[in-house]
Amino acid sequence: MLKNLALLFICAVLVAACSTPSATAPTLVETAAPVLPVAASATPERLCVDARQPTPVVQQPSLFPPVSLEDHARGQEGAAVTVIMYSDFQCGDCAKIAAALDAIRVQYPAELRVIYRHYPLVTRYDKALLTLQASEAAHIQGKFWEMHDLFFARQAEWQAMSPDEFRRWLIAQITVLGLDVERYQRDLNGDAVREAVMRATQTSQQFGQLPLPLLLINGEIVKNPYILVNLEQLIHLYALPARQFSTCPPMVIDPAKTYTATLETSQGKVTLRLFAERAPNTVNNFIFLAQNGWYDNVPFHQVVPGVLALTGDPSGTGLGNPGYFIPDEIVSSLQFDRAGLVAMFNVGPGSNGSQFFITLGPQPDFNGRYTIFGEVTDGLDVFNRFAPRAAGLNLTNQQPEMLLTVRIEER
């Protein structure tokens, strides 16, 4: 249910649109501060550069005010993602998105905060002001969100009522919500409600007949509220900095030893032989991340049949990294000449982080671009059971295949 509701959500302002998988090299957002490739060495240096800016940031001041104590808020103040929703209780799409937001907020109570702001469209909805007044009167008794939920959940029941019928219906609901009816009726015409109505109508008059709901994510307007995407991935992307590392990974391997990795995936096990002697810095980085749980429960965010299966970004967006970049370790004798090669993904020289892919066929166009650091020795057929999946935020309810964990063995 949650995944279907999440399809109602949007963040087109923050991500490039998904595209149909094709037999080409994957593409992500360009990243600054690359470093030059270095040759593999028997005694590798632990090189990396800071890359702790994987998430979108607001580039311009918002036209709308920041969150304040006057706002109706659900969720923790320090949440990674704050969604402001401008809405009218009589708006049908607003009801759907409010339900989607609340379902996701319940699943991610520490990561998502939802702000509701009135945007009464009085020329479109005959009960725009009545519902606004009722919710603000309920707010005085600490019941704003109860009234909010009631209006949206039972919208189909009251939407076609005349204003007088709605008032009578509302009195019955007030009792059910546990409100003091006499106080509610006094507050309905009191100064606090009157001021709230004035602020809301001034906002709607200032910006006009906007399509509702109007959504802001971390202060930035979402430009197309009808291209609905998976908000859970966005939450993971904004929450990623808390997991990132602030220093280069320490040396945890001995290049003279041999290392294997077992990928536990949602479709079965895949065994890798790691090329510690050919790409020691890269293998060290991979093992360090695996040992620290970075690869636990991470989606395969891009799967192109016959080309690659790409994973390693906990946010599932293809935009995340572990907080640093390591250099390339391109070895000319290692070529993308077959399926089952394991390589780091990057967006340019020296921008290797945590994302890696397994080739599903020869890819000569990849030669000289991506560091090969291992090969599949068992379980390559597992990837034949993976459904195609485009890079970027997912626009469907298709569940990704998962990398459940990575186990390392040293010999």
C-alpha positions in Angstrom: 0.0 0.0 0.0 2.8 2.4 1.0 4.6 1.9 -2.3 1.5 2.6 -4.3 0.8 5.7 -2.2 4.4 6.8 -2.7 3.7 6.9 -6.4 1.5 9.9 -5.8 4.5 11.9 -4.7 6.8 14.1 -6.6 10.2 15.7 -6.8 10.9 16.4 -10.4 12.6 19.6 -9.4 15.4 17.6 -7.8 16.2 14.9 -10.4 16.6 14.1 -14.0 13.8 12.1 -15.5 14.2 8.3 -15.8 14.9 7.0 -19.3 14.4 3.7 -21.0 17.3 1.3 -20.5 19.6 1.1 -23.5 22.9 -0.5 -24.3 25.0 2.6 -23.5 27.2 3.7 -20.6 25.2 4.9 -17.6 25.1 8.6 -16.9 24.8 10.6 -13.7 25.1 14.2 -12.6 28.6 15.6 -13.1 30.6 16.0 -9.9 33.2 18.6 -9.2 36.8 18.2 -7.9 38.0 15.1 -9.8 41.5 13.9 -9.3 43.8 12.4 -11.9 44.1 8.6 -12.4 47.0 6.9 -10.7 48.7 3.6 -11.6 48.2 0.6 -9.4 51.0 0.0 -6.9 52.1 -2.8 -4.6 52.1 -0.3 -1.7 49.1 1.9 -2.5 48.6 5.3 -1.0 45.2 5.9 0.6 44.1 8.8 -1.7 40.7 10.4 -1.8 39.0 13.7 -2.1 36.1 15.1 -0.2 32.7 14.6 -1.9 30.2 15.3 0.8 27.7 17.2 -1.3 25.7 14.4 -2.9 22.3 15.9 -2.4 20.5 18.7 -4.1 20.6 22.1 -2.5 18.4 25.1 -2.9 20.2 27.6 -5.2 17.8 30.5 -4.9 15.8 32.0 -2.1 12.2 30.6 -1.9 9.3 32.8 -2.8 7.5 31.3 0.2 8.3 31.9 3.9 10.4 29.4 5.9 8.8 27.1 8.4 7.8 29.0 11.6 6.0 28.4 14.9 2.7 29.5 13.2 2.8 26.5 10.9 1.0 23.2 11.3 3.7 20.6 11.5 3.9 16.8 11.7 7.3 15.2 12.3 10.6 16.2 13.9 12.1 19.6 13.6 15.5 18.2 12.5 14.1 15.9 9.8 16.2 15.5 6.7 13.2 16.3 4.4 10.6 18.9 5.0 7.6 19.0 2.7 5.4 22.1 2.7 2.0 21.5 1.2 -0.2 24.4 0.2 -3.7 23.0 0.0 -7.4 23.5 0.1 -9.4 20.8 2.0 -11.9 20.6 -0.9 -9.1 19.7 -3.4 -9.3 16.1 -4.6 -5.6 15.7 -5.5 -4.6 17.3 -2.2 -6.4 14.5 -0.4 -4.5 11.9 -2.3 -1.1 13.4 -1.7 -1.9 14.2 1.9 -2.6 10.4 2.4 0.7 9.5 0.6 2.7 11.9 2.7 1.3 10.7 5.9 1.9 7.1 5.1 5.5 7.8 4.3 5.9 10.0 7.4 4.7 7.2 9.6 7.3 4.9 8.1 10.1 7.5 8.4 9.1 9.6 11.5 12.6 10.9 12.1 13.4 11.7 8.4 10.2 13.4 7.1 8.4 16.5 8.4 5.1 17.6 6.8 3.9 21.2 7.0 0.3 22.1 6.0 -0.5 25.6 4.8 -3.9 26.8 3.8 -4.4 28.0 0.2 -8.1 28.7 0.0 -9.4 28.9 -3.6 -12.7 30.6 -2.8 -13.7 31.0 -6.4 -13.3 27.3 -7.1 -14.5 25.7 -3.9 -17.6 26.7 -2.1 -16.4 25.5 1.3 -12.9 26.7 1.1 -13.3 29.2 3.9 -15.6 27.0 6.0 -13.1 24.2 6.2 -10.2 26.6 6.9 -12.1 28.2 9.8 -13.1 24.8 11.1 -9.6 23.5 11.1 -8.2 26.6 12.8 -10.9 26.5 15.5 -10.0 22.9 16.1 -6.3 23.9 16.3 -7.1 26.1 19.3 -8.2 23.0 21.1 -5.1 21.1 19.9 -7.0 19.1 17.2 -5.9 20.6 13.9 -4.5 17.3 12.5 -7.5 15.4 13.6 -9.7 17.8 11.6 -7.2 17.7 8.7 -7.4 13.9 8.6 -11.2 14.0 8.9 -11.7 16.4 6.0 -9.5 14.5 3.6 -10.5 11.0 4.6 -14.2 11.8 4.2 -14.0 14.4 1.5 -16.2 12.4 -0.9 -18.9 12.4 1.8 -19.1 16.2 2.4 -17.8 17.7 -0.9 -21.2 17.9 -2.6 -23.0 19.2 0.4 -24.3 22.7 0.5 -22.6 25.1 2.9 -25.6 24.8 5.3 -25.6 21.0 5.1 -21.9 21.0 5.7 -22.2 23.1 8.8 -24.7 20.6 10.3 -22.5 17.7 9.3 -19.5 19.4 10.9 -21.2 19.8 14.3 -21.7 16.1 14.5 -18.0 15.4 13.7 -16.8 17.9 16.3 -18.4 15.8 19.0 -16.7 12.7 17.6 -13.3 14.4 17.7 -13.8 15.3 21.3 -14.0 19.0 20.9 -15.8 21.4 23.2 -18.7 22.4 20.9 -19.5 25.7 22.7 -15.8 26.8 22.7 -15.5 25.7 19.0 -18.4 27.8 18.0 -17.0 30.8 19.8 -13.6 30.4 18.4 -15.0 30.0 14.9 -15.6 33.8 14.8 -12.8 34.8 17.2 -9.7 36.8 16.5 -7.3 33.9 16.1 -9.3 32.2 13.4 -10.0 35.5 11.7 -6.3 36.3 11.5 -5.5 32.8 10.2 -8.1 33.3 7.4 -6.7 36.7 6.6 -3.1 35.3 6.2 -4.2 32.5 4.1 -6.4 34.5 1.8 -3.7 37.1 1.4 -1.3 34.4 0.2 -3.8 33.0 -2.3 -4.5 36.4 -3.6 -0.8 37.2 -4.0 -0.1 34.1 -6.1 -3.4 33.6 -7.7 -5.2 30.4 -8.9 -2.3 28.0 -8.6 -2.9 24.3 -9.3 -3.1 22.5 -6.0 -1.4 21.0 -4.1 1.6 23.3 -4.3 4.5 21.5 -2.8 7.9 22.6 -1.5 10.7 20.2 -0.7 13.3 21.7 1.7 12.2 25.1 0.6 12.3 24.5 -3.2 9.1 24.5 -5.2 8.2 21.3 -7.0 7.4 22.4 -10.5 5.2 19.6 -11.7 3.0 18.1 -8.9 1.5 15.5 -11.3 4.7 13.6 -12.2 4.7 11.6 -9.0 7.8 9.8 -7.8 9.0 7.8 -4.9 9.5 10.1 -1.9 11.2 7.4 0.0 14.3 7.5 -2.3 14.5 11.3 -1.8 14.4 10.8 2.0 17.3 8.4 1.7 19.2 10.8 -0.5 18.8 13.7 2.0 19.6 11.4 4.9 22.8 10.1 3.3 25.2 12.7 4.7 24.6 11.3 8.2 26.2 8.0 7.0 29.0 9.5 5.0 32.6 9.3 6.0 34.7 12.4 6.7 38.2 10.8 6.0 39.7 8.4 3.5 39.2 4.8 4.2 42.1 3.2 6.2 44.1 0.5 4.7 42.3 -2.7 5.7 43.8 -5.2 3.2 47.1 -6.8 2.4 47.6 -6.6 -1.4 49.7 -9.8 -1.1 46.6 -11.8 0.0 43.6 -12.9 -1.9 40.1 -11.7 -1.3 36.7 -13.0 -2.3 33.3 -11.3 -1.8 29.9 -12.9 -1.6 27.0 -10.6 -2.7 23.8 -11.7 -1.1 21.1 -10.4 -3.4 17.3 -10.7 -3.5 17.7 -13.3 -6.3 20.6 -15.3 -4.8 24.3 -15.4 -4.1 27.0 -14.1 -6.3 30.7 -14.8 -5.6 33.5 -12.4 -6.7 37.2 -12.7 -6.9 38.7 -9.3 -6.1 41.9 -8.0 -7.8 43.8 -6.7 -4.8 47.1 -7.0 -6.6 45.8 -5.0 -9.7 43.6 -2.4 -8.0 44.6 -2.3 -4.3 43.1 1.1 -3.5 39.8 0.2 -5.1 39.6 -3.2 -3.5 40.5 -1.7 -0.1 37.7 0.9 -0.5 35.2 -1.8 -1.5 36.1 -4.0 1.5 36.1 -1.1 3.9 32.6 -0.1 2.8 31.4 -3.7 3.0 32.8 -4.1 6.5 31.1 -0.9 7.7 27.7 -2.0 6.4 27.5 0.5 3.5 26.3 -2.2 1.1 23.6 -3.6 3.4 20.1 -3.4 1.9 21.1 -1.3 -1.1 19.1 -1.4 -4.4 20.3 -2.2 -7.8 19.2 1.2 -9.1 20.1 0.5 -12.8 19.8 -2.8 -14.6 20.4 -2.9 -18.4 20.1 -6.4 -19.8 23.2 -7.4 -21.7 25.1 -4.4 -20.4 25.3 -4.0 -16.6 23.7 -4.2 -13.1 24.6 -1.1 -11.0 24.4 -0.8 -7.2 26.3 0.7 -4.3 24.2 3.9 -3.6 22.1 3.5 -0.4 19.7 6.2 -1.6 18.8 4.2 -4.7 18.9 7.4 -6.8 22.4 7.0 -8.4 23.3 10.4 -6.9 24.8 9.2 -3.6 28.4 8.6 -2.5 30.3 7.7 0.7 31.6 11.2 1.3 34.8 10.9 -0.7 36.1 10.0 -4.1 39.1 7.7 -4.8 41.3 7.8 -7.9 41.0 5.5 -10.9 43.2 2.4 -11.1 43.0 1.7 -14.8 45.0 -1.4 -15.8 45.5 -1.6 -19.6 45.6 -5.4 -19.5 42.1 -5.6 -18.0 39.5 -5.1 -20.7 35.7 -5.1 -20.7 35.7 -8.1 -23.0 33.2 -10.4 -21.2 30.3 -10.6 -18.8 31.0 -10.9 -15.1 33.6 -8.1 -14.6 33.2 -6.0 -11.5 34.0 -2.3 -11.9 33.6 1.0 -10.1 31.1 3.5 -11.6 32.1 7.1 -11.9 31.0 10.3 -13.6 34.5 11.3 -14.7 38.2 10.6 -13.9 38.8 10.3 -10.2 35.2 10.3 -9.1 34.9 6.7 -7.8 32.9 6.4 -4.6 30.8 3.4 -3.6 28.8 2.6 -6.7 29.9 -0.5 -8.7 28.6 -2.6 -11.5 28.8 -6.1 -12.9 29.0 -6.4 -16.7 26.4 -8.6 -18.4 28.2 -8.8 -21.7 31.3 -7.4 -23.4 31.5 -3.5 -23.2 34.5 -2.3 -25.1 33.2 1.3 -24.8 34.0 1.1 -21.1 37.7 0.5 -21.6 39.8 3.2 -20.0 36.9 4.7 -18.2 36.1 2.5 -15.3 38.3 0.7 -12.8 38.0 -3.1 -13.0 38.6 -4.6 -9.6 37.1 -8.1 -9.7 35.2 -10.7 -11.5 32.3 -13.0 -10.9 33.4 -16.6 -10.2 29.9 -18.0 -9.4 26.3 -16.9 -9.7 26.4 -14.7 -12.8 23.1 -16.3 -13.8 21.5 -14.5 -10.9 21.5 -11.3 -12.9 19.4 -12.9 -15.6 16.5 -12.8 -13.2 16.8 -9.1 -12.6 14.1 -7.0 -14.3 15.3 -3.9 -16.3 15.5 -0.7 -14.3 16.4 2.8 -15.5 18.8 5.0 -13.5 17.5 7.9 -11.4 14.4 8.2 -9.2 11.9 5.4 -10.0 8.6 6.5 -11.6 6.9 3.2 -11.3 6.0 1.0 -8.4 8.4 -1.7 -9.5 10.5 -2.9 -6.6 14.2 -2.9 -7.2 16.4 -6.0 -6.8 18.4 -5.6 -3.6 22.0 -6.1 -2.5 21.3 -7.4 0.9 24.9 -7.5 2.2 28.5 -8.2 1.2 30.6 -10.7 3.0 34.4 -10.6 2.6 36.8 -13.6 2.9 40.6 -13.1 3.2 43.1 -15.9 2.4 
